[in-house]
Amino acid sequence: MSKKAPGGSATHDPSRSSDPWLDLLGEVDAELARLRAENKKLRARNEKLAGQLDKTRTALDIAGKAFALLEDISNSADSGEN
């Protein structure tokens, strides 16, 4: 493609192809690269969040067991007072 230089003469822009299909292919390649990079970031974030979820589930399980144990101790103490 040609564009006008400040003096009015036409110059060739080497960054642009004269073939619209090649231009489109370049745009598709750039978008694909962008999407692959975003996918990589999202997969890493997903892995991190999955690890945090596992820790949270473990903590909730421990808290539930501690609650049940304290409830059993409380019930035993209540039945022992009678």
N, C-alpha and C positions, 0 to 999 in steps of 0.2 A: 504494500500500500504506500501511497505517496502522501506527503503532507507538505504544506507550504512553509518554507523557512521565513524568518522575519523579513528578509529582503524581497519576498514574493516568489522566489524560485522554488520548484518542487524538489524535495529530498526524499530518499528512500528510508523508511523506518525498518531496520533489520529485526526488530522485536516482533513485528507483525508479519504473518504469512499472507501471501496473496490468495491462498486457498482457504475458503471459509470452513471446509471440513477439518483442515489441520488446526485452525483456530479453535473450533469446537472441541476437537480432541484434546488440545492443550488445556482448555477450560475444564473438561471432564477429568483429566488427569490431576489437575490442581485440586478439584473438589474431592476426588477420591483420596488424595493424600491428606487433605484436611480432615475428612471423615475417619480415616484410619488413625490419625493422631488423636482425635476426640475419642474414638473407641478405646484406644489404649489407656487414656486417662480415666475413662469411665470404668473400665475393667479393674484398674488399680484401686479406684475409689470403692467399687463394689466389694473387692476382696477385703479392704480395710473395714468396711461397714459390716461385712459378714463376721469378721473376727470380733468386732465390738458386740454384735448381736449374740454370739456364742458366750462371751463373758457375761453379758446381761442375763442371759438365760440361766447360766450357772449360778449367778448371784441370787436370782429369784428362787431357784431350786433350794439353795442353802437357806434363804430366809424362810421359805415355806416349811422346811424341815425343822428349823429352829423354833418357829411358831408352834408347830405340832408338838415338839418336845416340851416347850414351856407350858402348853395347854395340858399335856399329860401330867406334868409335875404339879400344876395347879389343881387339877382334878384329884390327884392322889393326896395332896395336902388337904383338900376339902373333905374327902372321904375319911381321912385319918383323924380329923377333928371330932367326928361324931362318935 
